Each structure stands twice: as structure tokens, then as C-alpha cells.
Amino acid sequence: MKTLKSAVLVFGLAAILTAGCNKQADTVAANDAEKNTAGSAEPKFATTFEGALDEAKKRNTIVMIDFNATWCGPCKELAKTVFPKPEVSSRLEKMVTVSLDVDKPEGRDMAQKFGITAIPVCLFLDQNGKELNRTNGLIPAETFVQAIDKAMNAKG
């Protein structure tokens, strides 16, 4: 009888703890989803560098090239945690963005043209392809915003 009470007690505690963990996990997941969607939007990328320049001329804006690779952890983190922030995404929406994988021919060629030796790098260009500013590495959203603002101001 004593063993049965102990077993019931152990199973009861396990059920309570498990329910508490699931509730906490659900709360964390809900909070993360809210943070990631509240006023944020991932940038829409052009498919080629030339296409981005053409679009920038039509819209009278600048181009941002995001140099990255599928295997690059910091590149993925930049795309996941910096680009979607409202203060970043609202600025990116005002320009033409292009994502270039340095392991693919166009990305490799453009990286060489602009002297990119490490990634992630975001390059800000005017409509003619002249460099206005760049960021190197995984940087906080606030620093990224400053880089965007500097490029937009350099555009004139």
C-alpha cells in the first residue's frame, strides 16, 4: 500500500511538472512569435544585381546587396534577427535589396568586384552601382540602422 501511494505521488508530481513545462514552453513560443511578427517584415530581395540597379533607377532609391552563403551562421542570424526588426525593415522597404550567395557565380563575381573577403557583408550602392556604405559581420540592429541612414544621406 505504501508503495502504491509513493507511485501515485511520483506520477502526480511528474504530471504537474510536465504540464508546467509545457505551459512555459507555450508562453515562450507565443512571445517569440509576437516579437518576430509585431511590425516586422522581411525584405523582399531582387533576384539579380542588374535587376536591382534597374529597379532602383525606377524607384529613385538605393540598392543593398546582402552577401551571404547557405552555410554561414552569422548570415542566417543577420537575416533572422536584424532584418525583421521594425526599425530595419521599414528602412529596407524604401530601397531595393538583393541577396547574393557567394558560392554561386553571380555572388562570387560581385564579391570579387567589391572586394568582399568575409561574410556577412551588406553593401549599399547608388543607382549606378557606386558604393555608399557597407556593414561587415553580424551587427546589432541599431548599428545597421546607422549604416542605412548614412547610405541614404550619401545618396543625396
Secondary structure, 3 states (H helix, E strand, C coil): CHHHHHHHHHHHHHHHHHHHHHHHHHHHHHHHHHHHHCCCCCCCEECCHHHHHHHHHHHCCCEEEEEECCCCHHHHHHHHHHCCCHHHHHHHCCCEEEEEECCCHHHHHHHHHCCCCCCCEEEEECCCCCEEEEEECCCCHHHHHHHHHHHHHHHC
